Amino acid sequence: MVKDSVEMGEVMARDFIEEIKQANNDNRPIRAIVPCGPKCWYAPFARMVNCEKVSLKNLTVFHMDECLDWQGNLLAKNDPYNFRTFMEKHFYGDIRPELSVPQEQQFFPEPKSIELIKGKIAEAPIDITLGGWGQDGHIAYNQTRRHPFSKISIEDLRNSELRVQENNLDTIITLGQRSFGAAYQFVPPMSITLGIKECLSAKKVRLYSDTGTWKQTALRVGLFSEITSEYPMTLLQEHPDALITATIETASHPISENLDWEFKGINA
């Protein structure tokens, strides 16, 4: 646990920087899956790269996901949910050019590039997956599937790969509340995402959240529940080297702080 978003940003950036520096010291390539968020680590990461002169020339980045419109097309360049635009500005934009990731080693998911990216990921092991988790414990956009006529098992989820999908209604509502004053109409209804199989294939998985109440239940379920497709992050329990970092607010929970509450049919 960390105190707040500022501390978490420093921790997340340092975790990644040390992995890159170790690869550079070993004179080997490093392959990473990188999310668009949490947002608190981009400025510290750029500062560390530039001040410590950490070369990113050996780094290959597979970006985790991207939002799509209702027809499965990429969003407008300046749409606030265009992850590529955000990453080009905040992840790559502040890095000194002589240290930056070569453009041919940057892979942004697009519907037309699914087979290309899957092939590139399959070429060699992923060293580290960075990410957050959603309100239902989704990693990347690997939500639990809520379609009434198309259920998936935990095995289906475990083996899921890069794909285009519709976003769950609860994801749209929560993102609308978080970003647009509950104007859910502006939230992208579809996405393209790396699958759980690809994200958890990494040697190390590091997830972070500073979002507070939005993530509290998913964190508790991820830590203490049996593995369930309803909360995909429970699959981290099977990984040999997974670590979750959360702010104190995110790690708290109103139910645990109100032991006098009773819920009909639940309390013993």
C-alpha positions in Angstrom: 0.0 0.0 0.0 1.1 3.6 -0.6 -0.2 6.8 0.8 -1.6 8.6 -2.2 -1.5 9.0 -6.0 1.8 10.9 -5.9 3.6 8.2 -4.1 2.1 5.5 -6.3 3.2 7.3 -9.5 6.8 7.3 -8.2 6.6 3.6 -7.2 5.1 2.5 -10.6 7.6 4.5 -12.6 10.5 3.2 -10.5 9.3 -0.4 -10.8 9.4 -0.1 -14.6 12.6 1.8 -14.8 14.5 -0.8 -12.8 13.3 -3.6 -15.1 14.5 -1.6 -18.1 17.9 -0.8 -16.5 18.4 -4.4 -15.6 17.8 -5.4 -19.2 20.2 -2.7 -20.4 22.8 -3.9 -18.0 22.3 -7.5 -19.3 22.5 -6.2 -22.9 19.2 -7.9 -23.7 15.8 -6.7 -25.1 12.9 -6.1 -22.8 9.2 -6.6 -23.9 6.4 -5.0 -21.9 2.7 -4.6 -22.0 1.9 -1.1 -20.9 -1.5 0.5 -20.0 -3.1 3.8 -20.6 -3.5 4.5 -16.9 -3.1 4.9 -14.1 -2.0 8.4 -15.2 0.1 9.4 -12.1 3.3 7.6 -13.3 4.0 9.2 -16.7 5.7 12.4 -15.4 7.8 10.5 -12.9 8.8 8.0 -15.6 9.8 10.7 -18.1 11.8 12.4 -15.4 13.6 9.3 -14.4 14.4 8.3 -18.0 15.7 11.7 -18.8 17.6 12.5 -15.6 19.1 9.0 -15.3 19.7 8.7 -19.0 18.0 5.4 -19.3 17.9 4.2 -22.9 14.6 2.7 -24.1 16.1 1.5 -27.3 15.9 -2.2 -26.2 12.3 -1.8 -25.1 9.3 -3.1 -27.1 5.9 -1.8 -26.0 2.7 -3.6 -26.6 -0.1 -1.1 -25.6 -2.8 -2.8 -23.7 -6.0 -1.6 -25.2 -7.9 1.1 -27.2 -11.4 2.4 -27.3 -13.6 2.1 -30.4 -16.9 3.6 -31.6 -20.1 1.6 -32.0 -19.0 0.3 -35.4 -15.6 -0.8 -34.1 -13.7 2.1 -35.6 -10.9 4.1 -34.0 -12.0 7.3 -32.2 -11.3 10.8 -33.3 -7.7 11.8 -32.6 -8.7 14.3 -29.9 -11.3 12.2 -28.3 -10.5 12.1 -24.6 -10.7 8.3 -24.7 -8.3 8.0 -27.6 -5.6 6.1 -25.7 -3.0 6.3 -28.5 -3.2 10.1 -28.6 -2.8 10.2 -24.8 0.2 7.8 -24.8 2.0 9.6 -27.6 1.7 12.8 -25.6 2.2 11.7 -22.0 4.2 8.4 -22.3 6.4 9.1 -25.3 6.1 12.9 -25.6 8.4 13.9 -22.7 11.2 11.5 -23.4 14.3 12.8 -24.9 14.4 11.6 -28.6 17.8 10.0 -28.3 16.5 7.8 -25.4 13.0 7.0 -26.7 11.4 3.7 -27.8 12.0 3.2 -31.5 8.7 3.7 -33.4 8.9 0.2 -35.0 8.9 -1.2 -31.4 5.6 0.5 -30.4 2.5 -1.6 -31.0 -0.9 0.1 -30.6 -3.9 -2.3 -30.9 -6.1 -1.6 -33.9 -8.7 -3.9 -35.5 -6.7 -4.2 -38.7 -3.5 -5.2 -36.8 -4.8 -8.0 -34.6 -3.0 -10.8 -36.3 0.2 -8.8 -36.7 0.3 -8.0 -32.9 -0.6 -11.5 -31.9 2.3 -12.7 -34.0 4.7 -10.2 -32.5 3.7 -11.1 -29.0 4.2 -14.8 -29.7 7.8 -14.3 -30.9 9.2 -14.2 -27.4 8.2 -14.0 -23.8 6.8 -10.8 -22.3 9.0 -9.6 -19.4 6.5 -7.5 -17.6 2.8 -6.4 -17.7 1.9 -3.1 -16.1 -1.7 -2.2 -15.6 -4.6 -1.2 -13.4 -7.9 -2.9 -12.7 -11.5 -2.0 -13.4 -14.5 -1.8 -11.1 -15.3 -5.4 -11.9 -11.6 -6.4 -11.7 -11.0 -6.3 -15.4 -7.4 -6.2 -16.6 -7.0 -4.3 -19.8 -10.6 -4.4 -21.1 -11.0 -8.1 -20.1 -14.4 -7.6 -18.5 -16.6 -10.4 -17.3 -19.0 -11.1 -20.1 -22.6 -10.1 -19.1 -24.4 -11.1 -22.3 -27.4 -13.2 -21.3 -27.0 -15.7 -24.1 -23.2 -15.9 -24.3 -21.6 -16.8 -21.0 -17.9 -17.6 -20.7 -16.2 -19.9 -18.3 -13.1 -19.1 -16.3 -11.2 -21.3 -18.8 -12.5 -19.2 -21.6 -11.4 -16.0 -19.8 -8.0 -17.5 -19.0 -7.3 -18.3 -22.7 -8.8 -15.0 -24.1 -6.6 -13.2 -26.7 -6.5 -9.9 -28.5 -10.0 -9.1 -29.7 -12.6 -6.5 -30.4 -15.6 -6.4 -28.0 -18.6 -4.4 -26.8 -18.0 -2.8 -23.4 -20.3 -3.8 -20.5 -23.0 -1.4 -19.5 -21.6 -1.1 -15.9 -18.2 -0.2 -17.4 -19.8 2.5 -19.5 -21.7 4.0 -16.6 -18.7 4.0 -14.2 -16.5 5.6 -16.8 -19.2 8.2 -17.6 -19.4 9.1 -13.9 -15.6 9.2 -13.6 -14.9 11.3 -16.7 -17.9 13.1 -17.9 -20.1 14.0 -15.0 -22.2 10.8 -15.6 -22.7 11.7 -19.3 -22.4 8.0 -20.2 -23.4 8.9 -23.8 -19.8 10.1 -24.5 -18.1 6.9 -23.3 -16.9 4.6 -26.2 -19.2 1.6 -26.4 -16.6 -0.8 -27.8 -12.9 -1.6 -27.3 -10.0 -3.7 -28.6 -8.0 -5.4 -25.9 -5.1 -7.7 -25.3 -6.5 -10.9 -23.7 -5.9 -12.3 -20.3 -3.7 -15.0 -21.9 -1.4 -12.3 -23.3 -1.4 -10.0 -20.2 -0.7 -12.8 -17.7 1.9 -14.5 -19.9 4.4 -12.0 -18.7 7.1 -13.1 -16.3 6.0 -10.4 -13.9 2.6 -8.7 -13.5 2.4 -5.4 -11.6 -1.1 -3.8 -11.1 -1.7 -0.4 -9.5 -4.7 1.8 -8.6 -5.1 5.2 -7.0 -8.8 5.5 -7.9 -10.3 4.9 -4.5 -13.9 3.9 -4.1 -14.3 2.8 -7.7 -11.8 -0.1 -7.2 -12.3 -1.1 -3.5 -14.6 -4.1 -4.0 -12.6 -5.5 -6.9 -9.4 -5.3 -4.9 -11.0 -7.2 -2.0 -12.4 -9.8 -4.3 -9.1 -10.2 -6.2 -7.3 -10.8 -2.9 -9.7 -13.0 -1.1 -12.2 -14.6 -3.4 -11.9 -17.9 -5.2 -11.1 -17.5 -8.9 -14.1 -16.4 -10.8 -14.9 -15.0 -14.3 -17.0 -12.3 -12.7 -13.8 -10.7 -11.4 -11.0 -11.4 -13.9 -8.2 -10.1 -11.6 -8.8 -13.2 -9.4 -6.7 -15.0 -12.0 -3.6 -13.2 -10.6 -3.7 -15.7 -7.8 -2.4 -18.3 -10.3 0.6 -16.1 -11.4 4.0 -16.9 -10.0 5.1 -13.2 -9.8 2.2 -10.8 -9.4 2.1 -7.8 -7.2 -0.8 -5.3 -6.6 -0.1 -1.7 -5.4 -3.0 0.4 -4.1 -3.4 3.7 -2.3 -4.7 3.5 1.3 -8.1 4.8 0.1 -8.3 2.1 -2.6 -7.4 -0.6 0.0 -10.1 0.5 2.4 -13.8 -0.5 2.2 -17.0 0.9 3.8 -18.3 -2.6 4.7 -15.2 -3.4 6.7 -15.4 -0.1 8.5 -19.1 -0.5 9.5 -19.3 -3.8 11.3 -22.8 -3.0 12.6 -24.3 -3.0 9.1 -26.6 -5.9 8.4 -27.6 -7.3 5.0 -30.6 -9.5 4.8 -29.7 -13.0 3.7 -26.0 -12.4 4.1 -25.2 -11.8 7.8 -24.9 -15.0 9.9 
